[in-house]
Amino acid sequence: MKVGSRRYAVALMGVAAAFAAPASAQLYWESPNFQGAPVTGAEPGVLIPLPGATPAELNAEIVWTMRAGLNFAALQCQFAPSLMTVTNYNELLTHHGKELAADYKLLQGYFKRSAKKGTSQAAINAAFDSFNTRTYSSFSSVFAQIGFCQTASRIGTTALMTPKGSLQVVAHNRLQELRNSLKPAADRLYAAPPYVQFVGANVPAFGPECFDKKGQIKKRCL
C-alpha cells in the first residue's frame, strides 16, 4: 500500500471511530459540576425513608429511585430531543428489565412486611403507590431543568453501556449526582465574577446657592 493510500485509510478509520463513539448531548458551553459521592442510602434527601428496610431493600430503593428519576426525565426533557431521554429510558427497561423487576418485588415485599397485622392488601398497595408518587415528585424542579435533563441523559447513557446485572453500581455511583442536578446552576463559561463592593468618597451635598451661573461651586461652600 502506498503512503498516501495508507494515510487516507487511517483517516477513514478515525472518522468511523468518531461516528461509532456515543455522543454526549450538551446544553451548556461548560457544564456545571454536579458530581457526588456514591450513596449508601443514609444520606438525607436522597431517598424516601423506609424505616427498618433491610440492606437488600435499601439497595433496591436506590436503583428504583434512579429509575424514577430517569423516567421523570423522559417525560420532562423532550424539549431537547438530542438528549434521547425517552429512548434511553425505554431501552433501559429492556436492558435491565430483570434487575428492575427484582427490585420492584423487593420493595413490594417491604410494604407488605412492614404493614401492621391485619392490613388489607389494598391498603398495602396504596402505601406502595404513595411511595412511588413521592419518589417521582422528588425530582421536580422548575428552575433546574437544563442541568437535570443533561445529567439524566448522561446517566441513562452510562446505564445502557453497563452490563446486565450491574445497574445497582450505576445507581450507587450516580444517584447523588442526579439529586445535585436539581439545584439551579449557571453555565460555568458565563459564571459571574466575584462581587466587589467599591466604597465611595464621602461627598457633601451642595444646595443651589453654592453654584454660580457657570455651574461652578462657590468658594464659600467648599
FENLINBEL-V994696 format. One record per backbone hydrogen bond with DSSP energy under -1.0 kcal/mol. CO is the residue of the C=O (numbers start at 1). NH is the residue of the N-H. E is the energy in kcal/mol with one decimal. If there is no record, write none. Layout:
BEGIN
co:CO nh:NH e:E
co:CO nh:NH e:E
END
This chain:
BEGIN
co:2 nh:6 e:-2.6
co:3 nh:7 e:-2.5
co:4 nh:8 e:-1.9
co:5 nh:9 e:-2.3
co:6 nh:10 e:-2.4
co:7 nh:11 e:-2.3
co:8 nh:12 e:-2.1
co:9 nh:13 e:-2.1
co:10 nh:14 e:-2.0
co:11 nh:15 e:-2.1
co:12 nh:16 e:-2.5
co:13 nh:17 e:-2.3
co:14 nh:18 e:-1.9
co:15 nh:19 e:-2.0
co:16 nh:20 e:-1.8
co:17 nh:21 e:-1.7
co:30 nh:188 e:-2.2
co:43 nh:46 e:-1.2
co:50 nh:53 e:-1.7
co:54 nh:58 e:-2.7
co:55 nh:59 e:-2.4
co:56 nh:60 e:-2.1
co:57 nh:61 e:-2.0
co:58 nh:62 e:-1.9
co:59 nh:63 e:-2.0
co:60 nh:64 e:-2.8
co:61 nh:65 e:-2.7
co:62 nh:66 e:-1.9
co:63 nh:67 e:-2.4
co:64 nh:68 e:-2.2
co:65 nh:69 e:-2.1
co:66 nh:70 e:-2.3
co:67 nh:71 e:-2.3
co:68 nh:72 e:-2.6
co:69 nh:73 e:-2.0
co:70 nh:74 e:-1.8
co:71 nh:75 e:-1.3
co:72 nh:76 e:-2.2
co:73 nh:77 e:-2.4
co:77 nh:80 e:-1.6
co:80 nh:83 e:-2.1
co:81 nh:84 e:-1.7
co:84 nh:88 e:-2.9
co:85 nh:89 e:-1.9
co:86 nh:90 e:-2.5
co:87 nh:91 e:-2.5
co:88 nh:92 e:-1.9
co:89 nh:93 e:-1.9
co:91 nh:95 e:-3.2
co:92 nh:96 e:-2.7
co:96 nh:100 e:-2.3
co:97 nh:101 e:-2.3
co:98 nh:102 e:-2.0
co:99 nh:103 e:-2.3
co:100 nh:104 e:-2.4
co:101 nh:105 e:-2.0
co:102 nh:106 e:-2.0
co:103 nh:107 e:-2.3
co:104 nh:108 e:-2.4
co:105 nh:109 e:-2.2
co:106 nh:110 e:-1.7
co:107 nh:111 e:-1.8
co:108 nh:112 e:-1.7
co:109 nh:113 e:-2.8
co:110 nh:114 e:-2.8
co:116 nh:119 e:-2.0
co:120 nh:124 e:-1.9
co:121 nh:125 e:-2.6
co:122 nh:126 e:-2.0
co:123 nh:127 e:-2.0
co:124 nh:128 e:-2.0
co:125 nh:129 e:-2.5
co:126 nh:130 e:-2.4
co:127 nh:131 e:-2.0
co:128 nh:132 e:-2.2
co:129 nh:133 e:-2.4
co:130 nh:134 e:-2.4
co:131 nh:135 e:-2.1
co:132 nh:136 e:-2.5
co:133 nh:137 e:-2.6
co:134 nh:138 e:-1.2
co:136 nh:139 e:-2.0
co:137 nh:140 e:-1.6
co:144 nh:148 e:-2.5
co:145 nh:149 e:-2.8
co:146 nh:150 e:-2.3
co:147 nh:151 e:-2.1
co:148 nh:152 e:-2.8
co:149 nh:153 e:-2.0
co:150 nh:154 e:-1.9
co:151 nh:155 e:-2.5
co:152 nh:156 e:-2.6
co:153 nh:157 e:-2.0
co:154 nh:158 e:-2.1
co:155 nh:159 e:-2.6
co:156 nh:160 e:-1.7
co:157 nh:161 e:-1.3
co:163 nh:166 e:-1.7
co:166 nh:169 e:-1.1
co:166 nh:170 e:-1.1
co:167 nh:171 e:-2.3
co:168 nh:172 e:-2.6
co:169 nh:173 e:-2.0
co:170 nh:174 e:-2.3
co:171 nh:175 e:-1.8
co:172 nh:39 e:-2.6
co:174 nh:178 e:-2.1
co:175 nh:179 e:-2.2
co:176 nh:180 e:-2.7
co:177 nh:181 e:-1.6
co:179 nh:182 e:-1.6
co:180 nh:183 e:-1.6
co:187 nh:190 e:-1.1
co:188 nh:191 e:-1.1
co:201 nh:203 e:-1.6
co:207 nh:210 e:-1.9
co:208 nh:211 e:-1.6
co:210 nh:218 e:-3.3
co:212 nh:215 e:-1.7
co:216 nh:212 e:-2.4
co:218 nh:221 e:-1.6
co:219 nh:222 e:-1.3
END
